[in-house]
Amino acid sequence: MKSLNKILTGIVGIALSFLAAAVLIKLQGNSPIDAYRALFNYGLASWFSLSSTLNNATPLILTGMSAAIAFSSNVVNLGEPGQLIVGALTAALLGYYLPIPGVLGIFVILIISGIIGGLYGGLAGVLKKYYKMDEFITTLMLNFIADYLTLYLATYPFLDEKSYVPATHMIKREFFLPTINGINISFFIAIFMVFVSFFVVTYLKKGYEWRMMGHNYDFSKIGGCKNEENLIWVMFYTGFLSGLAGALLILGGTQHRFIKGIGANYGWDGVMLAIVGGNGVIETSVFAVFFGFLKAGGIGMEFEVFIPSEFTMVLQAIIVLLVVSTRSTISYYSDKIKASLKAKRVVKSSD
Amino acid sequence: MRDSFSSATPILLAALGGTFTYYANVFNIAMEGMMLIGAFFGVLGSYLFQSWAMGMLFAVISGAVVALIFSAFALSLKTDEFLTGIGINMLALGGTTYLLRNIFDVKGAFISPRIESLPTWDIPILNQIPILSQILNNHPFIVYVSILLALLLEVIIFHTKFGLRLRATGEDPETTRSLGINPNKMKFTSILLSGILSSMGGTYLSLGYVTLFSENMSNGRGWISLAIIILVKGRPLGILLMSLLFGFFESVTFTLQNFNIPPQITSMLPYLITLVVLFLYSSNKSKEEK
């Protein structure tokens, strides 16, 4: 019921945002109908567009889930961009230097990159536990540090001299993740992680403790959960997911190397997705696919109607604001109406 | 030293704007976006009319409009402030890049001789003193305005009726309501002021520091401002000092690049400093508690 509610308000919000965006497109002198037709054609209409939607959604599913699990445990992990990029660089380096062949190698790369991302996230957790440093600020600052650090590593020690922009060497061909009918294997890995996360959060004792921590911090402490330790675990696990997203970008993407600007916005989109999905693992993934559709379709709008692809970013922001505000407005005013109805009943019965 | 003041100014302005929202208990993480929008519209206004004043006006109006949007969602529609802020930041980043492509037809950065930068001030008495004159004189005028503003804010927030009401709203909105003050109105005013100041900080970035607009040119300065506010618990004079500290390290960044240290490493400095300051601050506090 609750998740149905989330999806319904989501649809209302999305419809409203498409209307708002239509006005913007019209103001720019383009036809909204043509624009949306292009969006649909490139995002859903054919098997090719559908598969590119799903491929686009892959990193979003993971970063969205990462943010959602953190938020629902009352941990503010805004470090997804940093964790993702650290994981991506790790995968790019391992992909070039790792001597283990084939599928086993892929497995090792994914696990190690995830763990590096997790450690990067866990660092913020450790700083919080031992030094009481607000994870809101630390994760943010760690993002910028990761950004410059990886760029430094790709520009100096690990630079591929043949490339024109700062980039690492291309990974070995045997580590490229194959596609099945156009859908990259990485999408299925992401979906697999959705199930794993759902299981962890719903059925494992640790996951229960995380949720309790998010629900009522003091209560879970009295109940015997080690909140501060759990915070580090949440940070590690959500960092792992983001790091994995970065690794899949390298192994399953199109570049197969670490390039300046890779993974731009995926981390922040994840944070927004978690918000739109109301911090549910499944709901967030559904919206991730929708954002993947916008990304794939946005290219269509650029090709056919000459609307710059940055417009999808604007559209995404409008959607986030309107979906969340629709939900909060509805719940706020329905609570108010309920309360006033109740008050009337009480007044009547006392007459 | 001279550069310290330049680098500190945008952070200082945004942070001062943020103090209003800090005391009104509005969680304002939209400063980053407000700065970026201010930077863009400052350039746009300056370009269209070839006048820095119009640039400033454009920036202030755009900051006010963003504040209106923020308030509409956060106050009227009861959207979570945190979410609204993130949405606004995304809108700013996507919107300015989109407009950059749509209006000027460029990607990356926009430079034009038609953009007029902010005028600098030659202060009469100061230009007589040899060393101070080199450090402090002939900055764009916003530098001086923002330093004066920091002092002024200390007075406004702690010694005026408005400041008292603002802090009361932050402490306990229901009690202030019973005293006949509309807490939503106070919150709205604080958001509006922070929007205007943050966008002015952004204008300084695009018209004072340099004379161009580039994508995402605020580059985390709004976040650093927020971190500073939280660190000094909103005290305007503390903000002034911390901003200067950050400005100092940012200018050290440029100096270090002359010594063959890769720019990526030096660019990390401001963010590392934030962490170090936070670390020192937190470990001090936990010692006190023991």
Interface residues (C-beta under 8 A of the other chain):
Chain A: Q28 L127 Y131 K132 M133 D134 I137 T138 L140 M141 L142 F144 I145 Y148 L149 L151 Y152 T155 Y156 W268 V271 M272 I275 P308 E310 F311 T312 M313 V314 Q316 A317 I318 V320 L321 V324 S325 S328 T329 Y332
Chain B: F73 L77 K78 T79 D80 L83 T84 I86 G87 I88 M90 L91 L93 G94 G95 T97 Y98 R101 N102 G220 W223 L226 A227 I230 P262 Q264 I265 S267 M268 Y271 L272 T274 L275 L278 F279 S282 S283 K285 S286
